[in-house]
Amino acid sequence: MKKLPHNIDTEELLKALETAEDIQELVSFKNDVPLFLSKFKIEAGSNFILPRMLYKLYKLYSVDPVSQQVFSLSCSEFVPRKGHYFKLNITPLKVTKILTKPKNRNDISSSHFKKHYDKFIETANITKGTKWTEGFMLFEVYRFYCIDHKLHKRLTYENFVTISKMYFEHKRIGSSKGMWFKMDHDTLSILTPEHQQNVRNSRRMNDKEREKRKPKKGSGSKPN
């Protein structure tokens, strides 16, 4: 079993620094599934949970979720599986409570979240500019900001995009009609070029997966 990010200690990181290959293997991931597992401290345990139930929770967390099949395969690298179930330290009841927790529909209009967003753009030096930047990349900057400042109550991706539209010029670009914002050239400077490329590559791979799952025109059976 591979180790989740929150279980990697300083000694292991220092040892892995001896070679570039080791450190890459230790801290780089193909998608955000291990980050999701770390976020909720999901590890091996005695509770049987169906992958589709855990996948529903993952989709609430992820900005750009992978398919359920990829999710299940990725989870299997970090947590044990028995038959059709994962054996985890989290109970089905706890997952259900998180999934059914009432959502505040007034998040965006509340002064609390406006102050939260204002603090983010001020601290991260997010300003208007001339460079069109993907919404999911701007959200990645916000995610790093929350981690760095240990903020547990965060905006969802949908709410983040909605409130960002109130501050910056925006439009939908490309075949996927993703939201882009007109930002300063240094907006993504907090992210390394390698990290930016990994996020974009992951996004493209997920777009291709979704495209494959779409039913082809005229592929349905003809009526008798």
N, C-alpha and C positions, 0 to 999 in steps of 0.2 A: 504494500500500500504506500502511495506517495503521501508526503506530509502536507497539511494545509498551511497557508501562510501564517496564521496566528500560532502555529505549533513549531515554527522554525526558530530555534534559539540562536543567540549571538555566536556561540561557539561553532555551530554548524555553518553559519554564514562566513565566518573568518576562515574556516577550513576550506570552504568552497571557493574562496577568493584565490586559492593557490593556482587554479586554472580557470580560464574563461568559460570552458565547456561546463564545468561543474556548477558554477554560479548561475549560468543560463538555465541549466536543467533544474536547479533548485527553485528559482524565483520567477521564471517565465512560464506563462500558461497559454494554451491555445484559445481559451475563451474565458468568460467571467464566472463560470460555474464554481471553481474553487474559491473565488472571492465571495460568492454568495454563501457557500458553506461556512466560510470563516466568519462572515457577518453575523450569522445566526448561531455560531458555535456548534454546528451540526457535525457530530462525529459518530464513531461506532458505538452501538448500544444494544439494548435488548428489545426495543420496540420495533414491531413490523409495520412499515409504511410503504404504500404503493407508490411507485415512481411518478404516476400521473398526479397524485396528491401533492407531492413535493414540488413537482413541476409548476403547479398553480402558484405556489408560494414564490418560486423562483421568478416567474413572470411579473410579479408585483415589484420585485427588486431590480430586475435587469432593464437597462436602457435599450438594449438590442438583443433580445433573447434568442438563443439557438433553438433548434427543433427539439421536440421531446426525445427523439431517438439519440441525438447528440448529447443532450442533457444527461440521459440515463447512462450512456457510455462514459461520459466524463466523471459522473458521480462514482461509478464503479472503480475508478482509479484511486479514490480517496476513502470510500466507506464500503463496508462489506455488504454483500447481497446474498440472499437465500431464496432460490426460486424466483417468484415474481415480486419479491419484496426487498426493500433495503432494511438492514438492522441498525437502528439509530438510537441516539440518546434523547431524541425529541419524540414526544408522544403524538399520536394522531389528533388527540383532543387539543393540544397546544397549537398544532398547525391549523386546525379548524377555527380556533378562536382568532388567530391572526387573520385568516382569510375572511372571516365574517365580521371583523371589527368595523363598526360604522365609520364612514369617512366624512370628514368635515367638508361640505360642499362650498364653504365660504373661505377656504384657505387663501385664495388669490386676492380677494377683496379685503381681507383682514389687515389691519395696520401692523400686526405682528409679523406677517410674512413679507409685507412691503419693507419693513425695517430690516428684516433678515436679508432680503435681496439687496437692499441699499448697502448694507454692511459688506456683503460679498463683493459687489462691483467696486466699492471703495478700497477694500483691503487688497483685492486681487488686481486692482488698477485696470478694470474693464471699462473701456471707453469706446465711443463711436469712432468710425474711421472709414476707410475706402475698400477694405478687403472683405470679400464675402466669405464667411466662415460657417461650417456646418453646425447645426443646432446640437447634434450629439457630441461634437468636439467641445463646444462651449459648456455643455453639461458635464463633460469629463473634467474640465477645469474646476467647475463648481463642486464635483465629487471630491477632488483632491483638496479643495479648500475646506470642505466639511471634515474630512479625515484629519487634516493638519490641525484644525481647531477643535477636534473632538466633539463635533456637533452631531447628536444622535437623531434629532428631529429635522429631517430634510424635506425639501420639496420633491415631489415625484417628477419624473421626466416631463409628463404632460403639463403639470402645473408650472414647471420651470420654463418651458417653451411659451406658455400662455403669458406669464408675467414678463418674460424677455421681450415679447412682441410689444409690450407697453413702453419699452425703453429704447428699442433699437429698430432701425429700418430692416425690413425682413421680406422674404419672398420664398416661394417653393421652387426648387430647381431640380432638374434631372427627371429621369423616368420614374424614380421612386417617389417623386414629389416631396422630398425631404425639406424641412424648414432650414433656411440659411439666414444669417444675420450679418449686417454690414458693420464690421468691427475694426479696431485699430490693428495694425500689423503685429504688434507684440502680445495680442490677446492670449495666444497659445504658448507663450514663452515658458510657462511653468512646466509644460510637458516636453520631454526630450523628443527629438525627431524620430527616434526609434519607437517610442511609445505612441506617438501620433500615427505612424505608419501601421503599427500593430492594430490600433483601434479601427483604422480605415479598412485594413485588410479583413478584419473580423466582420465588419459591417458588410463588405462586398460579398464575403462568403455566405453570410446569412441571407442576403438579398437573393443570391443564386439558389439557395436551398428553398426559399419561399417561392421563387419562380418555378422551380421544378415541381413543387407540390400543387401548383395551379392546374386545374383541369384544362386539357387542350381543347381548342375549338373544334367542334365536330367529332369529338371522341366518344360521345355518348352513343348508346345503342339506338338503332333506327326502329321506329314503331312498325309493328307488323301490319 
